[in-house]
Each structure stands twice: as structure tokens, then as C-alpha cells.
């Protein structure tokens, strides 16, 4: 059973008397352990698809299964639980609490799900060590570089050992050198067995993935495997 499966997903918005189809009949499957990029220009529907995959929004019609669970049948509490435990989010804006340390920022998902304090701190320390920020745990976001802030955001996404890491334009606010460092971190996390989906409009970011889904006008325009020799993440 795939980790993610969608069947005939539509997302339609009413704008006055007009109906805008942000997604049109999207059917796809993503296996556990895959590294997939969803690529497309602005307005193509890629962010809408990401919001549906991340259980941040619901489709107008169609079905979505995550880990063999039909998402349409879940109530708000179950959806919140999925977002907290099953999916690790990494956004273009780092979404860190400015007055909190890196360690406390990483602990946040564990606070929300009621993990006891001692265990919480241990898990957050381990997550920061995985992204090579073991020596910056007490630093606040203002004391960190852009790349380090994004690493904190990645550690926060990892802390619950989620089924899926969902990254929306993860290098959008970073210079090219720092972007490459963050993408190398994703390569490393994928080699460790994490399932990763990145949403991007940048070909250099997409080429780290093993598979690229291109979205255009709300539809999947192509679904291609990236040959090893063409991947940026090959070492």
C-alpha cells in the first residue's frame, strides 16, 4: 500500500459567479521512502496540492489516503493528530518563535502532543544533532544564520519521526550556497529512510529528488523518474 494515494482530487473555489479549478482530477501514488518533487509555476496548483497532502485543506471531491487511512473520514481531532505526528512541515518562512531557543522551537510539536518534559528535551536534542546544530541549542533565531534557522525548522519537522516530511519552497529565502547545504541535508535524510516531498518552482531543488511531478493548470502534466546521473544529490 502506498504511503500517499489520491484518486480524482479536485479543488474548486467560487469567486463570485466564477468557479476556479485549482486542482483538476489529480491521481497519484507515493511510496514510503520516496523522494518526490512537485514542481510548477506560480498558480499551477502545486501549493493547493501540498495543502491537501498535508491535511491543511480538504478537496472539493475525490479521495486521499495517507498511510492506508481515508482522510475524508477523519474528524478535526484526528486531522490535527495526523498533522502533528505523521507529517513534518518545513516552510519557506521558518515560522520560529523569535524569543525561544532553538531547542524550545524544536520541542513545540512535542508540547502540543503531550510528550513528558524529560523525553521531549531528549528528542529535541537528538533532532538538532541530526541537522548538525548540537552546538546551537540555546541560541535564539536572531542569533542564527538563515541556513541555521532553516535547519532548526527541519529538526522541528523531524522530531516526531513523522511518516512524511513536506517541504514548501524550503530554500526560497536562502542564498544559493545555503540552499545547496539545506538540499544536501534533505539528501542525507532521504538516505536515512525518510519520505520527502518538496514543493518548488526551482529546477535545481527539484533535481535532488528521485521523481518529479510537474503540475500545470491544476493537472499533473508529467511524472518522471530522475536518472541517478542527473540528480544533484548524487555523491
Secondary structure as the mmCIF struct_conf table of DSSP 4:
data_model
#
loop_
_struct_conf.conf_type_id
_struct_conf.id
_struct_conf.beg_label_comp_id
_struct_conf.beg_label_asym_id
_struct_conf.beg_label_seq_id
_struct_conf.end_label_comp_id
_struct_conf.end_label_asym_id
_struct_conf.end_label_seq_id
BEND BEND1 UNK A 3 UNK A 3
STRN STRN1 UNK A 4 UNK A 15
TURN_TY1_P TURN_TY1_P1 UNK A 16 UNK A 17
STRN STRN2 UNK A 18 UNK A 30
TURN_TY1_P TURN_TY1_P2 UNK A 32 UNK A 33
STRN STRN3 UNK A 35 UNK A 39
TURN_TY1_P TURN_TY1_P3 UNK A 42 UNK A 43
BEND BEND2 UNK A 44 UNK A 45
HELX_RH_AL_P HELX_RH_AL_P1 UNK A 46 UNK A 53
TURN_TY1_P TURN_TY1_P4 UNK A 54 UNK A 55
BEND BEND3 UNK A 56 UNK A 57
BEND BEND4 UNK A 60 UNK A 60
STRN STRN4 UNK A 61 UNK A 66
TURN_TY1_P TURN_TY1_P5 UNK A 67 UNK A 68
STRN STRN5 UNK A 69 UNK A 70
HELX_RH_3T_P HELX_RH_3T_P1 UNK A 71 UNK A 73
HELX_RH_AL_P HELX_RH_AL_P2 UNK A 76 UNK A 85
TURN_TY1_P TURN_TY1_P6 UNK A 86 UNK A 86
STRN STRN6 UNK A 87 UNK A 90
BEND BEND5 UNK A 92 UNK A 93
TURN_TY1_P TURN_TY1_P7 UNK A 98 UNK A 99
BEND BEND6 UNK A 100 UNK A 100
STRN STRN7 UNK A 101 UNK A 101
HELX_RH_AL_P HELX_RH_AL_P3 UNK A 102 UNK A 112
TURN_TY1_P TURN_TY1_P8 UNK A 113 UNK A 114
HELX_RH_AL_P HELX_RH_AL_P4 UNK A 117 UNK A 130
TURN_TY1_P TURN_TY1_P9 UNK A 131 UNK A 132
HELX_RH_3T_P HELX_RH_3T_P2 UNK A 134 UNK A 136
TURN_TY1_P TURN_TY1_P10 UNK A 137 UNK A 138
STRN STRN8 UNK A 140 UNK A 140
HELX_RH_3T_P HELX_RH_3T_P3 UNK A 141 UNK A 143
BEND BEND7 UNK A 144 UNK A 144
HELX_RH_AL_P HELX_RH_AL_P5 UNK A 146 UNK A 158
TURN_TY1_P TURN_TY1_P11 UNK A 159 UNK A 160
BEND BEND8 UNK A 163 UNK A 163
STRN STRN9 UNK A 164 UNK A 168
BEND BEND9 UNK A 169 UNK A 169
TURN_TY1_P TURN_TY1_P12 UNK A 170 UNK A 173
BEND BEND10 UNK A 174 UNK A 174
HELX_RH_AL_P HELX_RH_AL_P6 UNK A 176 UNK A 191
TURN_TY1_P TURN_TY1_P13 UNK A 192 UNK A 193
STRN STRN10 UNK A 195 UNK A 200
BEND BEND11 UNK A 201 UNK A 201
HELX_RH_AL_P HELX_RH_AL_P7 UNK A 203 UNK A 206
TURN_TY1_P TURN_TY1_P14 UNK A 207 UNK A 208
BEND BEND12 UNK A 209 UNK A 210
STRN STRN11 UNK A 211 UNK A 216
TURN_TY1_P TURN_TY1_P15 UNK A 217 UNK A 218
STRN STRN12 UNK A 219 UNK A 225
HELX_LH_PP_P HELX_LH_PP_P1 UNK A 226 UNK A 227
HELX_RH_3T_P HELX_RH_3T_P4 UNK A 228 UNK A 230
TURN_TY1_P TURN_TY1_P16 UNK A 232 UNK A 233
#
